[in-house]
Amino acid sequence: MSTSMEKEQIFSSAPVGKAVISLAIPTVIAQLITVVYNMADTFFIGQLGDPNQVAAATLAMPVFMFLTAFANLFGIGGASMISRCLGAGNREKAKYTSAFCIWSATAVSFCFGVALVWMKDTLLPILGTNADTSEYCASYIFWTIGVGAVPTVLNAELAHLVRSEGYSGQASFGVAFGGILNIILDPIFIFVFKMEIAGAAIATMLSNVAATIYFFVFLFKIRKTSTITPSPKYFTLRHSIPAEVLAVGLPSFVMTLMSTLSNLTLNKMISSYSNEAVAGMGIAKKIDLMAFAIAQGMTQGTLPLIGYNYSSGNRKRMLSALKVLLIDCLVIAFAGMALMFFGATPITRCFINDAATVEYGRTFLRIVCLACPTTALNFLAITIFQATGQKVQPLILSLLRKGGLDIPMMLLFNGIAGISGIAWATPLADMLALVVSAVLIVPYLKKLTREQPVDKYIS
């Protein structure tokens, strides 16, 4: 049996629980390693004992994370379409889709990196920098985005595309490889070469380059059986491919865009208090990213399974996968919330030995971690809509989760409760977004339940 057929069996006939685990766990591990290497920058910079450099990395992070928006736009949109093409038996269209996604992401990320470096002087004040953080922030942005935009986007995007064919382990290895390499390179560039925050940025850029090279080597290895191809001859704007990819990927793009705007607003408001407050919030947000990464990994890892069975008509198997995914997400989310809440002080102190920064970080972490369960459920709802090719519902939910609700709440609660009120905007906004998610997803799931498969499908 060929490798591609073995991978397709995961979608079509493997036990549902095993299929969910085999697709989700490697993705979760890769997402966690990505968070760990993002945390590594903050950790190693924090060992310098300079809150200004930690604050600078925090202020630069929203625009760096915006690169994820491009990876999700073409990666999640492409993965959804490829998995549905495979479910319908249309391998040729899957090839055209993959080439479109790879080359479009390359062009867009290159232009974004050039534009940010060119607009540096205008951008830095918007990010909330001051005389103590401006130079550090500019250096971090130059290396991670100006030089590293293309490999950063391709690394994450190729993981999504490779995962759409069932290569979840290989996709996760590529992301993990880049993350582990970054952790190794960080102390070398920061302390051995004495490059401080610039060294952390160079380590991040080089690790993404290495991970991208891994993915292209892997694609070359499986080129005879895979529909994922970077060959320019398959690039096309026909067959409604751009519209379909962009429409499905748009909610994830908007979610990251709004998250960037949300974090920009957060940093701008926090920076009016002190650099220690910015550093504390940056540490809390990095730690809280673990919950975000787990929820995202669980749902995105299972997206191809949902999309394949939806397209092939096997509603029973698709709904069984959703039930397993729901239970797993909730168990992990509540466990993560408990760990971060009760361990807030020692976890924060691991990053920096500065009393004021630790106090801010502890307070912020105990508040923002309360959003873990609602984040998981909101991600699940969005993924169900994306995997089944829906466009409007995930877009609405993405707009609400970040920017639509939390920015107004930050402004409101900052006036009512001060700096801690800003942090409370995150869990409260996510809770309100969950109410809207329930209103949209419950009737949609009932509709899918009524569309029962014929007897030939076996879960």
Secondary structure, DSSP 4 states (H G I P E B T S, - for coil): --HHHHHHHHHHTS-HHHHHHHHHHHHHHHHHHHHHHHHHHHHHHHTTT-HHHHHHHHHHHHHHHHHHHHHHHHHHHHHHHHHHHHHTT-HHHHHHHHHHHHHHHHHHHHHHHHHHHHTHHHHHHHHT--TTTHHHHHHHHIIIIIITHHHHHHHHHHHHHHHTTT-HHHHHHHHHHHHHHHHHHHHIIIIIS--HHHHHHHHHHHHHHHHHHHHHHHHHHTTTT-S----GGG--S-TTHHHHHHHHHHHHHHHHHHHHHHHHHHHHHHHTT-HHHHHHHHHHHHHHHHHHHHHHHHHHHHHHHHHHHHHHT-HHHHHHHHHHHHHHHHHHHHHHHHHHHHTHHHHHHTT---HHHHHHHHHHHHHHGGGHHHHHHHHHHHHHHHHTT--HHHHHHHHIIIIISHHHHHHHHHHHHTHHHHHHHHHHHHHHHHHHHHHHHHHHHHHHHHSPPPTT---
